[in-house]
Amino acid sequence: MSRIPRHYPLWDACNTSMNILHERIEKYFQENHSHFKNRLYSDFYKGVDQCWETEEVVDVITFGDTIRKVFQSGNLVQSDLRFWNICEAFRKLQNDLVYNGHNIVNVIERDKLFESQDSPNVNLSKPIDLVYAGRISRQKNIEMLIRFNEQLNKDGIASNLHLFGDYDNRYHEHLGRQRYENYENELTSLIDKCHYKPKFYGRVGENEWLERDYDQPIAVSLSTFIGEDFGVSLAQAREKGWPVLCSYFGGHKDIKGNQIAHIPSFLCQGDLLPDQVKSALIEKAVTDFRAEGFRLHDPSIGPDHCLNLYETICLEEIDRCRRELAKTIGSSLYWLNLESMDNFADTQNGSLFIRKCLDYLESEGGEGEYIFILSRKFSDDDNEFLKGELKKTSSRVKLYFLNEDELSFKDNLVLLKRASKVLGMPSLTKKTQKFLKELFP
C-alpha cells in the first residue's frame, strides 16, 4: 500500500482545471496586485500550510463551490478579508444574497486570465468538429451534448463529436437525491441508438486535445453544473482562436469575443426528464442555433466593479451577514455544511435557496417564463403537444418542467406563481387539472 504524498492537492475530479486556474490567478495577482500578499484558495489546497497574522488582510478566492463556501466563514480567522470570484454571476449572487447588495466581492475577469483570440467564421455547410474536454459527467450534460450532435446531423449539419476526459458518476446535486447508476452504462445505451456516434478519447495530456487535427474545431460545453463558474477548456480554446458553442449559464455567460454561440440553459436541463422531452428540447436547441448562429459577445462586468475599490470586510461583519442568511434557511443548512447538497435540495428551505441562486446563473428570460406540467406517464399526445408548443415559443422564454406529483412543493409553487404561462400535458389526471384551474382560474 502506498501513501499519497503530503502537500499533494486534495483529490478532486476538477483538479486539472483548478491547478491551471491556480497558476493563472497567481500570475494575475503578481502582475496586477503585487501588494496583495496573502491568498487562500477555499476550494483548492496546494503546498504547505500557510499561516498569517490575524491582523493581515487575506484574499479569499473561490472556485465553483461558492454556494457552500458562503456559509463557512466561521473557518476564517483573519481580521480583514477580501473576496474574489472568477464569474460575474457568482459575484452578483454572493453580493446580493449574502451582503445585501453591497459591493463586497470582486471578480477576476476571465480575459485577465486567458487572452481570447479572434476566431475564423464557422462554415456550417462544411463538416464541423465539436470538441469537449472535461469530466464525462451528468453534471456536464454529456447526454444532451450527444443528442445535440445527433440532431445537428439529422438536420443536415455534418458534425463530429470528440469527448476528452474521464467518466464521473456524480449527478446534479441541486436537483435533490437521485438513484445511483453507472454513467458510462447510461451513455453506452444512448449511443447504441445513435447513428452519429461520438468519439471517446479518455484522459489525455493537458493540451493534447487542442493539438489534434480537426476540420473546423469548435469548443463545446452544454454544462448547467451549479458550480460552473468558468470553463477552463473553453478559455484554453479561445486562446487558440477557436469558436465556442456553450450553454448560457454561470461562467459561460462571461466568455467574450467573436464566433460565440449560446444555447439557453433551460434547453440543456434534461437530466431527470423523460426521453421524449429531452429530444424535444434538443430539437428546439438545434433550430434556435441554426437561426442565431455564431455572434460577437461582449458582456459587461458592471459599473460597480469598474471602480476597482477592492474592499476588505472585517470578520465580524462577515459572520453577522452569514448568521442573518442562515436564519432564513434554518436547520436545512446542516445538510449543506455536510457536503450534501442533494439532501439540502430536498428540504423546503434548501430548495427555495437554490432556486434563488439559479436565478443568477441561468439564461435570462426576457420574454417571460413558461411552465410545463408533466403527467405521471408521458404519452404520444403529450409529445405532440410539447413539440407544437416549443415551436411557437421564443428562445427568449425560460422553460421549466414540473411533475404533477410535486406541484405542492413550496419552491414549485413559487415558480408557478411568477410564471407568465402554465401548460399542462393532455394526459394530466383530473385532480391535477382541477388544481391548476383553481390556481389559475
C-alpha positions as CSV (number, residue, x, y, z in Angstrom):
1,M,0.0,0.0,0.0
2,S,1.3,3.4,-0.9
3,R,0.5,6.7,0.8
4,I,-0.4,9.9,-1.1
5,P,2.4,12.4,-0.5
6,R,1.8,15.1,2.0
7,H,1.0,18.6,0.5
8,Y,-0.3,16.9,-2.7
9,P,-3.5,18.6,-3.9
10,L,-6.6,17.1,-2.2
11,W,-8.2,14.7,-4.8
12,D,-11.0,16.2,-6.9
13,A,-12.1,15.3,-10.4
14,C,-11.7,19.0,-11.2
15,N,-8.1,19.2,-10.0
16,T,-6.7,19.6,-13.6
17,S,-8.8,22.7,-14.2
18,M,-8.2,24.1,-10.7
19,N,-4.5,23.6,-11.0
20,I,-4.5,25.6,-14.2
21,L,-6.7,28.3,-12.7
22,H,-4.4,28.5,-9.6
23,E,-1.4,29.1,-11.8
24,R,-3.2,31.8,-13.8
25,I,-4.6,33.6,-10.8
26,E,-1.2,33.6,-9.1
27,K,0.2,35.3,-12.2
28,Y,-2.7,37.7,-12.2
29,F,-2.0,38.9,-8.7
30,Q,1.7,39.2,-9.3
31,E,1.1,41.4,-12.3
32,N,-1.9,43.4,-11.1
33,H,-1.9,43.4,-7.3
34,S,1.6,42.6,-6.2
35,H,1.0,44.3,-2.8
36,F,-1.7,41.7,-2.0
37,K,0.5,39.1,-0.4
38,N,-1.8,36.5,1.2
39,R,-4.2,34.3,-0.7
40,L,-6.4,31.5,0.4
41,Y,-8.0,29.2,-2.2
42,S,-11.1,28.0,-0.5
43,D,-11.7,25.0,-2.9
44,F,-8.1,24.1,-3.7
45,Y,-5.3,23.1,-1.4
46,K,-1.7,23.0,-2.7
47,G,1.6,23.2,-0.9
48,V,2.5,23.6,2.7
49,D,0.1,25.2,5.2
50,Q,0.1,29.0,5.2
51,C,-0.3,30.9,8.4
52,W,-0.9,34.6,8.6
53,E,-1.1,37.0,11.5
54,T,-4.7,37.8,12.4
55,E,-4.2,41.5,11.5
56,E,-3.1,40.7,8.0
57,V,-5.5,41.0,5.0
58,V,-6.1,37.7,3.2
59,D,-7.6,37.4,-0.3
60,V,-10.1,34.5,-0.4
61,I,-10.6,33.0,-3.9
62,T,-13.5,30.7,-4.6
63,F,-13.6,28.1,-7.4
64,G,-17.1,26.9,-8.2
65,D,-18.2,25.9,-4.7
66,T,-19.4,29.4,-3.9
67,I,-22.9,28.4,-2.6
68,R,-21.5,26.2,0.0
69,K,-18.5,28.3,0.9
70,V,-20.5,31.4,1.8
71,F,-21.7,29.6,4.9
72,Q,-18.2,28.6,6.0
73,S,-16.8,32.0,7.1
74,G,-16.5,30.6,10.6
75,N,-13.4,28.7,9.4
76,L,-11.6,32.0,8.7
77,V,-9.7,33.8,11.5
78,Q,-8.1,36.9,9.9
79,S,-9.5,40.3,10.9
80,D,-9.9,41.6,7.4
81,L,-10.7,39.6,4.2
82,R,-11.1,40.4,0.6
83,F,-13.3,38.0,-1.5
84,W,-12.8,37.1,-5.2
85,N,-14.8,35.1,-7.7
86,I,-14.0,34.2,-11.3
87,C,-17.5,34.6,-12.6
88,E,-19.8,37.7,-12.7
89,A,-22.9,35.7,-12.0
90,F,-21.4,34.2,-8.8
91,R,-20.1,37.6,-7.7
92,K,-23.6,39.1,-8.0
93,L,-25.1,36.1,-6.2
94,Q,-22.7,36.4,-3.3
95,N,-23.1,40.2,-3.1
96,D,-26.9,40.2,-3.2
97,L,-27.7,37.1,-1.2
98,V,-25.0,37.4,1.5
99,Y,-24.1,41.1,1.6
100,N,-27.5,42.6,0.9
101,G,-26.5,44.1,-2.4
102,H,-23.3,45.8,-1.2
103,N,-20.2,45.5,-3.5
104,I,-18.0,43.3,-1.3
105,V,-17.0,40.5,-3.6
106,N,-14.6,41.2,-6.5
107,V,-14.4,39.3,-9.8
108,I,-11.3,38.4,-11.7
109,E,-12.3,38.9,-15.3
110,R,-11.6,35.8,-17.5
111,D,-9.7,37.8,-20.2
112,K,-7.2,38.8,-17.5
113,L,-6.5,35.1,-17.0
114,F,-6.8,33.8,-20.6
115,E,-6.3,36.1,-23.6
116,S,-9.0,35.4,-26.1
117,Q,-8.1,35.4,-29.9
118,D,-10.5,36.2,-32.7
119,S,-11.9,33.1,-34.4
120,P,-12.4,32.3,-38.1
121,N,-16.0,32.3,-39.3
122,V,-17.7,28.9,-38.9
123,N,-19.0,27.5,-42.2
124,L,-21.9,25.2,-41.4
125,S,-22.1,24.0,-45.0
126,K,-18.8,22.1,-44.3
127,P,-18.1,19.4,-41.6
128,I,-17.5,20.7,-38.1
129,D,-15.8,19.1,-35.1
130,L,-17.4,19.7,-31.7
131,V,-14.6,19.2,-29.1
132,Y,-15.4,18.7,-25.4
133,A,-12.7,18.4,-22.8
134,G,-13.5,17.8,-19.1
135,R,-15.4,15.4,-16.9
136,I,-17.7,12.9,-18.7
137,S,-20.4,13.6,-16.1
138,R,-24.1,14.1,-15.7
139,Q,-23.2,17.5,-14.2
140,K,-21.8,18.5,-17.6
141,N,-24.9,17.3,-19.5
142,I,-22.9,14.9,-21.8
143,E,-26.1,13.1,-22.7
144,M,-27.7,16.3,-24.0
145,L,-24.4,17.0,-25.9
146,I,-24.6,13.6,-27.6
147,R,-28.3,14.3,-28.5
148,F,-27.3,17.7,-29.8
149,N,-24.7,16.3,-32.1
150,E,-27.1,13.6,-33.4
151,Q,-29.8,16.2,-34.1
152,L,-27.3,18.5,-36.0
153,N,-26.5,15.7,-38.4
154,K,-30.2,14.8,-38.8
155,D,-30.8,18.5,-39.7
156,G,-28.1,18.5,-42.4
157,I,-25.1,19.9,-40.5
158,A,-22.3,17.4,-40.7
159,S,-20.8,17.2,-37.2
160,N,-18.3,15.0,-35.4
161,L,-18.3,15.0,-31.6
162,H,-15.0,14.4,-29.8
163,L,-15.1,13.8,-26.0
164,F,-11.9,14.0,-23.9
165,G,-11.9,13.1,-20.2
166,D,-12.6,10.5,-17.5
167,Y,-16.1,9.2,-16.6
168,D,-17.6,10.7,-13.4
169,N,-20.7,9.3,-11.8
170,R,-21.7,12.5,-9.9
171,Y,-25.1,14.0,-10.6
172,H,-26.8,17.4,-10.4
173,E,-26.9,17.8,-6.6
174,H,-29.2,20.8,-6.7
175,L,-32.0,18.6,-8.2
176,G,-32.1,16.5,-5.0
177,R,-31.3,12.9,-4.1
178,Q,-31.1,10.5,-7.0
179,R,-30.7,6.8,-7.6
180,Y,-27.1,6.0,-8.4
181,E,-26.4,4.4,-11.8
182,N,-23.2,4.0,-13.7
183,Y,-23.0,6.9,-16.1
184,E,-20.8,5.1,-18.7
185,N,-23.5,2.4,-19.0
186,E,-26.2,5.1,-19.4
187,L,-24.3,6.8,-22.2
188,T,-23.5,3.4,-23.9
189,S,-27.2,2.7,-24.0
190,L,-27.9,6.1,-25.6
191,I,-25.0,5.8,-28.1
192,D,-26.3,2.4,-29.2
193,K,-29.4,4.2,-30.5
194,C,-27.4,6.9,-32.2
195,H,-26.5,6.9,-35.9
196,Y,-23.8,9.6,-35.5
197,K,-21.7,8.2,-32.7
198,P,-19.2,10.4,-30.7
199,K,-15.5,9.5,-30.3
200,F,-14.2,9.0,-26.7
201,Y,-10.5,9.5,-26.0
202,G,-10.4,9.3,-22.2
203,R,-8.0,11.5,-20.3
204,V,-5.1,12.9,-22.4
205,G,-2.3,15.4,-21.7
206,E,-3.2,19.0,-20.7
207,N,-3.1,20.4,-24.2
208,E,-3.2,17.3,-26.3
209,W,-6.9,17.7,-27.1
210,L,-6.2,21.1,-28.6
211,E,-3.4,19.9,-30.9
212,R,-5.2,17.2,-32.9
213,D,-6.2,17.6,-36.5
214,Y,-9.8,18.8,-37.0
215,D,-11.7,20.1,-40.0
216,Q,-13.4,23.0,-38.1
217,P,-12.8,22.7,-34.4
218,I,-15.4,24.3,-32.1
219,A,-15.1,24.1,-28.3
220,V,-18.3,22.9,-26.8
221,S,-20.0,22.6,-23.4
222,L,-23.7,22.4,-22.5
223,S,-23.0,22.2,-18.8
224,T,-25.5,23.5,-16.2
225,F,-23.4,22.3,-13.3
226,I,-24.4,24.5,-10.3
227,G,-20.7,25.2,-9.7
228,E,-20.0,26.1,-13.4
229,D,-18.1,29.4,-12.8
230,F,-15.5,29.5,-15.5
231,G,-14.9,26.7,-18.1
232,V,-11.2,26.3,-18.3
233,S,-11.2,24.2,-21.5
234,L,-13.3,26.8,-23.3
235,A,-10.9,29.5,-22.2
236,Q,-8.0,27.4,-23.5
237,A,-9.7,27.0,-26.8
238,R,-10.4,30.8,-27.1
239,E,-6.6,31.4,-26.6
240,K,-6.1,29.4,-29.7
241,G,-8.8,31.3,-31.6
242,W,-11.4,28.5,-31.6
243,P,-15.1,29.3,-31.9
244,V,-17.2,28.3,-28.8
245,L,-20.7,26.8,-28.6
246,C,-21.9,26.7,-25.0
247,S,-24.8,26.8,-22.6
248,Y,-25.7,30.3,-21.5
249,F,-25.1,29.5,-17.8
250,G,-22.8,30.6,-15.0
251,G,-19.3,31.5,-16.1
252,H,-20.1,30.7,-19.7
253,K,-22.0,33.9,-19.9
254,D,-18.7,35.8,-19.4
255,I,-17.0,34.4,-22.5
256,K,-16.0,37.3,-24.8
257,G,-15.2,37.5,-28.4
258,N,-16.4,36.8,-31.9
259,Q,-17.9,33.5,-33.1
260,I,-19.6,32.6,-29.8
261,A,-22.9,30.6,-30.0
262,H,-25.1,30.2,-26.9
263,I,-27.7,27.5,-26.1
264,P,-30.2,28.7,-23.5
265,S,-29.6,26.8,-20.3
266,F,-33.2,25.7,-20.0
267,L,-32.8,23.7,-23.2
268,C,-30.0,21.7,-21.6
269,Q,-31.8,20.6,-18.5
270,G,-32.8,17.1,-19.5
271,D,-31.2,15.1,-16.7
272,L,-34.4,13.9,-14.9
273,L,-36.8,14.4,-17.8
274,P,-38.5,11.7,-20.0
275,D,-36.5,10.9,-23.1
276,Q,-39.2,12.5,-25.3
277,V,-38.8,15.8,-23.5
278,K,-35.1,15.6,-23.8
279,S,-35.4,15.0,-27.6
280,A,-37.9,17.9,-28.0
281,L,-35.6,20.3,-26.1
282,I,-32.6,19.4,-28.2
283,E,-34.7,19.7,-31.4
284,K,-35.5,23.3,-30.4
285,A,-31.9,23.9,-29.3
286,V,-30.7,23.0,-32.8
287,T,-33.4,25.0,-34.5
288,D,-32.5,28.1,-32.4
289,F,-28.8,27.5,-33.0
290,R,-29.3,27.5,-36.8
291,A,-31.3,30.7,-36.6
292,E,-28.9,32.5,-34.3
293,G,-25.6,31.1,-35.4
294,F,-22.2,32.4,-34.1
295,R,-22.0,36.1,-33.0
296,L,-19.9,38.7,-31.3
297,H,-20.4,38.5,-27.5
298,D,-19.1,41.3,-25.3
299,P,-20.7,41.0,-21.8
300,S,-20.2,43.9,-19.3
301,I,-18.9,43.3,-15.8
302,G,-20.9,46.0,-14.2
303,P,-20.2,49.6,-13.3
304,D,-19.6,48.9,-9.6
305,H,-16.7,46.6,-10.3
306,C,-15.0,49.1,-12.6
307,L,-14.5,51.4,-9.6
308,N,-11.7,49.0,-8.6
309,L,-12.4,49.5,-4.9
310,Y,-11.3,46.0,-3.9
311,E,-12.8,46.5,-0.5
312,T,-12.0,44.4,2.5
313,I,-14.6,43.3,5.1
314,C,-14.0,42.5,8.7
315,L,-14.7,39.1,10.1
316,E,-17.3,40.3,12.5
317,E,-19.4,41.7,9.6
318,I,-19.0,38.5,7.6
319,D,-20.2,36.5,10.5
320,R,-23.2,38.8,11.0
321,C,-24.2,38.5,7.4
322,R,-23.8,34.8,7.4
323,R,-25.9,34.4,10.5
324,E,-28.7,36.6,9.1
325,L,-28.8,34.5,5.9
326,A,-28.7,31.3,7.9
327,K,-31.8,32.4,9.8
328,T,-33.8,32.4,6.6
329,I,-32.8,28.8,5.8
330,G,-32.9,27.3,9.3
331,S,-31.8,23.8,10.2
332,S,-31.7,22.7,6.5
333,L,-28.3,24.4,6.4
334,Y,-26.9,21.4,8.3
335,W,-27.1,19.3,5.2
336,L,-25.3,21.8,3.0
337,N,-22.4,22.0,5.5
338,L,-22.1,18.2,5.5
339,E,-21.2,18.4,1.8
340,S,-24.7,17.0,0.9
341,M,-26.3,19.5,-1.4
342,D,-28.7,16.8,-2.7
343,N,-30.1,16.3,0.8
344,F,-30.2,20.1,1.2
345,A,-32.1,20.5,-2.1
346,D,-34.7,18.0,-0.8
347,T,-35.6,20.3,2.1
348,Q,-38.2,23.0,1.7
349,N,-35.9,25.9,2.6
350,G,-32.9,24.4,0.8
351,S,-34.8,24.1,-2.5
352,L,-36.0,27.7,-2.1
353,F,-32.5,29.0,-1.6
354,I,-31.1,27.0,-4.5
355,R,-33.9,28.5,-6.7
356,K,-32.7,32.0,-5.7
357,C,-29.1,31.0,-6.7
358,L,-30.1,29.6,-10.0
359,D,-31.9,32.8,-11.0
360,Y,-28.4,34.4,-11.1
361,L,-26.8,31.5,-13.1
362,E,-29.4,30.6,-15.7
363,S,-30.2,32.3,-19.0
364,E,-32.2,35.4,-18.8
365,G,-35.9,35.1,-19.7
366,G,-36.6,38.4,-21.4
367,E,-40.0,37.3,-22.7
368,G,-41.4,35.5,-19.7
369,E,-41.4,32.1,-18.1
370,Y,-43.4,29.1,-19.2
371,I,-44.0,26.1,-17.0
372,F,-44.9,22.7,-18.5
373,I,-46.7,20.3,-16.1
374,L,-45.7,16.7,-16.9
375,S,-48.0,13.8,-16.3
376,R,-47.1,10.6,-14.5
377,K,-46.8,8.7,-17.7
378,F,-45.7,10.7,-20.7
379,S,-47.8,9.8,-23.7
380,D,-47.6,10.3,-27.5
381,D,-50.3,13.0,-27.3
382,D,-48.1,14.8,-24.7
383,N,-45.1,14.6,-27.0
384,E,-47.0,16.2,-29.9
385,F,-48.4,18.9,-27.6
386,L,-45.0,19.7,-26.3
387,K,-43.3,19.9,-29.7
388,G,-46.0,22.1,-31.0
389,E,-45.8,24.5,-28.1
390,L,-42.0,24.6,-28.3
391,K,-42.1,25.6,-32.0
392,K,-44.3,28.5,-31.1
393,T,-42.1,29.6,-28.1
394,S,-39.4,32.2,-28.4
395,S,-35.8,31.3,-27.5
396,R,-36.1,34.3,-25.0
397,V,-38.6,32.5,-22.9
398,K,-37.5,30.5,-19.8
399,L,-38.8,26.9,-19.7
400,Y,-39.5,24.9,-16.6
401,F,-40.8,21.3,-16.3
402,L,-42.6,20.2,-13.1
403,N,-44.1,16.8,-12.3
404,E,-47.7,16.8,-11.4
405,D,-47.0,14.9,-8.2
406,E,-44.7,17.8,-7.0
407,L,-46.8,20.8,-7.6
408,S,-47.5,21.4,-3.9
409,F,-43.8,21.8,-3.1
410,K,-43.1,25.3,-2.0
411,D,-40.3,26.1,-4.5
412,N,-42.5,24.8,-7.3
413,L,-45.4,27.0,-6.1
414,V,-43.1,30.0,-6.2
415,L,-42.3,29.2,-9.8
416,L,-46.0,28.7,-10.6
417,K,-46.9,32.0,-9.0
418,R,-44.5,34.0,-11.1
419,A,-45.0,32.1,-14.4
420,S,-46.3,34.0,-17.4
421,K,-47.8,30.8,-18.8
422,V,-48.6,27.4,-17.4
423,L,-49.2,24.5,-19.8
424,G,-50.5,21.1,-18.7
425,M,-49.9,17.9,-20.7
426,P,-53.0,16.3,-22.2
427,S,-52.7,13.2,-20.0
428,L,-52.7,15.0,-16.6
429,T,-55.0,13.5,-14.1
430,K,-58.4,15.2,-13.4
431,K,-57.2,16.0,-9.9
432,T,-54.2,17.9,-11.3
433,Q,-56.3,19.7,-13.9
434,K,-58.7,20.8,-11.2
435,F,-55.8,22.0,-9.1
436,L,-54.5,24.1,-12.0
437,K,-57.9,25.6,-12.7
438,E,-58.2,26.6,-9.0
439,L,-54.7,28.1,-9.1
440,F,-55.2,29.9,-12.5
441,P,-58.9,30.5,-12.8
